[in-house]
C-alpha cells in the first residue's frame, strides 16, 4: 500500500463490515459493553460490525 493509500484508509473514521465478512477474514466477533459489536481481525485491527 502506498503512503497515499494508507492515509486514505485512516481517513475513514468508522469502517464497518458484516459478521460474515469478519469470519471470512479470520476475525472474531466480540460484543463490547456500550460499544456494540466489533470484529477483531488477525492483524490486530478492530472493525465495527454492521
PyMOL CGO cylinders between C-alpha atoms (Angstrom):
from pymol import cmd
from pymol.cgo import CYLINDER

trace = [
    CYLINDER, 0.00, 0.00, 0.00, 1.33, 3.45, -0.85, 0.3, 1, 1, 1, 1, 1, 1,
    CYLINDER, 1.33, 3.45, -0.85, 1.58, 6.27, 1.67, 0.3, 1, 1, 1, 1, 1, 1,
    CYLINDER, 1.58, 6.27, 1.67, -1.39, 7.94, 0.00, 0.3, 1, 1, 1, 1, 1, 1,
    CYLINDER, -1.39, 7.94, 0.00, -3.43, 4.73, 0.25, 0.3, 1, 1, 1, 1, 1, 1,
    CYLINDER, -3.43, 4.73, 0.25, -2.57, 4.37, 3.94, 0.3, 1, 1, 1, 1, 1, 1,
    CYLINDER, -2.57, 4.37, 3.94, -3.60, 7.96, 4.64, 0.3, 1, 1, 1, 1, 1, 1,
    CYLINDER, -3.60, 7.96, 4.64, -6.88, 7.45, 2.79, 0.3, 1, 1, 1, 1, 1, 1,
    CYLINDER, -6.88, 7.45, 2.79, -7.55, 4.24, 4.71, 0.3, 1, 1, 1, 1, 1, 1,
    CYLINDER, -7.55, 4.24, 4.71, -7.02, 6.04, 8.02, 0.3, 1, 1, 1, 1, 1, 1,
    CYLINDER, -7.02, 6.04, 8.02, -9.31, 8.88, 6.91, 0.3, 1, 1, 1, 1, 1, 1,
    CYLINDER, -9.31, 8.88, 6.91, -12.31, 6.59, 7.21, 0.3, 1, 1, 1, 1, 1, 1,
    CYLINDER, -12.31, 6.59, 7.21, -13.29, 7.07, 10.84, 0.3, 1, 1, 1, 1, 1, 1,
    CYLINDER, -13.29, 7.07, 10.84, -15.53, 4.04, 11.32, 0.3, 1, 1, 1, 1, 1, 1,
    CYLINDER, -15.53, 4.04, 11.32, -15.08, 1.32, 8.71, 0.3, 1, 1, 1, 1, 1, 1,
    CYLINDER, -15.08, 1.32, 8.71, -17.70, -1.40, 9.02, 0.3, 1, 1, 1, 1, 1, 1,
    CYLINDER, -17.70, -1.40, 9.02, -18.13, -4.99, 7.86, 0.3, 1, 1, 1, 1, 1, 1,
    CYLINDER, -18.13, -4.99, 7.86, -20.67, -7.74, 8.41, 0.3, 1, 1, 1, 1, 1, 1,
    CYLINDER, -20.67, -7.74, 8.41, -20.18, -10.66, 10.79, 0.3, 1, 1, 1, 1, 1, 1,
    CYLINDER, -20.18, -10.66, 10.79, -19.89, -12.97, 7.77, 0.3, 1, 1, 1, 1, 1, 1,
    CYLINDER, -19.89, -12.97, 7.77, -17.11, -10.83, 6.26, 0.3, 1, 1, 1, 1, 1, 1,
    CYLINDER, -17.11, -10.83, 6.26, -15.36, -10.83, 9.63, 0.3, 1, 1, 1, 1, 1, 1,
    CYLINDER, -15.36, -10.83, 9.63, -15.41, -14.63, 9.83, 0.3, 1, 1, 1, 1, 1, 1,
    CYLINDER, -15.41, -14.63, 9.83, -14.27, -14.94, 6.20, 0.3, 1, 1, 1, 1, 1, 1,
    CYLINDER, -14.27, -14.94, 6.20, -11.21, -12.83, 7.02, 0.3, 1, 1, 1, 1, 1, 1,
    CYLINDER, -11.21, -12.83, 7.02, -10.34, -14.95, 10.07, 0.3, 1, 1, 1, 1, 1, 1,
    CYLINDER, -10.34, -14.95, 10.07, -11.66, -12.45, 12.59, 0.3, 1, 1, 1, 1, 1, 1,
    CYLINDER, -11.66, -12.45, 12.59, -13.51, -12.91, 15.86, 0.3, 1, 1, 1, 1, 1, 1,
    CYLINDER, -13.51, -12.91, 15.86, -16.83, -11.20, 16.58, 0.3, 1, 1, 1, 1, 1, 1,
    CYLINDER, -16.83, -11.20, 16.58, -16.91, -9.63, 20.05, 0.3, 1, 1, 1, 1, 1, 1,
    CYLINDER, -16.91, -9.63, 20.05, -19.53, -7.67, 21.96, 0.3, 1, 1, 1, 1, 1, 1,
    CYLINDER, -19.53, -7.67, 21.96, -18.19, -4.61, 23.77, 0.3, 1, 1, 1, 1, 1, 1,
    CYLINDER, -18.19, -4.61, 23.77, -20.23, -3.07, 26.62, 0.3, 1, 1, 1, 1, 1, 1,
    CYLINDER, -20.23, -3.07, 26.62, -21.66, 0.25, 25.41, 0.3, 1, 1, 1, 1, 1, 1,
    CYLINDER, -21.66, 0.25, 25.41, -19.64, -0.16, 22.21, 0.3, 1, 1, 1, 1, 1, 1,
    CYLINDER, -19.64, -0.16, 22.21, -21.77, -2.55, 20.19, 0.3, 1, 1, 1, 1, 1, 1,
    CYLINDER, -21.77, -2.55, 20.19, -20.35, -5.47, 18.27, 0.3, 1, 1, 1, 1, 1, 1,
    CYLINDER, -20.35, -5.47, 18.27, -16.89, -5.42, 16.72, 0.3, 1, 1, 1, 1, 1, 1,
    CYLINDER, -16.89, -5.42, 16.72, -14.68, -7.73, 14.69, 0.3, 1, 1, 1, 1, 1, 1,
    CYLINDER, -14.68, -7.73, 14.69, -11.14, -8.33, 15.92, 0.3, 1, 1, 1, 1, 1, 1,
    CYLINDER, -11.14, -8.33, 15.92, -9.05, -9.16, 12.87, 0.3, 1, 1, 1, 1, 1, 1,
    CYLINDER, -9.05, -9.16, 12.87, -5.85, -11.26, 12.89, 0.3, 1, 1, 1, 1, 1, 1,
    CYLINDER, -5.85, -11.26, 12.89, -3.73, -8.17, 12.13, 0.3, 1, 1, 1, 1, 1, 1,
    CYLINDER, -3.73, -8.17, 12.13, -4.81, -6.61, 15.44, 0.3, 1, 1, 1, 1, 1, 1,
    CYLINDER, -4.81, -6.61, 15.44, -7.28, -4.13, 13.99, 0.3, 1, 1, 1, 1, 1, 1,
    CYLINDER, -7.28, -4.13, 13.99, -10.86, -3.81, 15.19, 0.3, 1, 1, 1, 1, 1, 1,
    CYLINDER, -10.86, -3.81, 15.19, -13.77, -3.02, 12.88, 0.3, 1, 1, 1, 1, 1, 1,
    CYLINDER, -13.77, -3.02, 12.88, -17.37, -2.23, 13.83, 0.3, 1, 1, 1, 1, 1, 1,
    CYLINDER, -17.37, -2.23, 13.83, -19.95, -4.83, 12.74, 0.3, 1, 1, 1, 1, 1, 1,
    CYLINDER, -19.95, -4.83, 12.74, -22.95, -3.54, 10.78, 0.3, 1, 1, 1, 1, 1, 1,
]
cmd.load_cgo(trace, "trace")
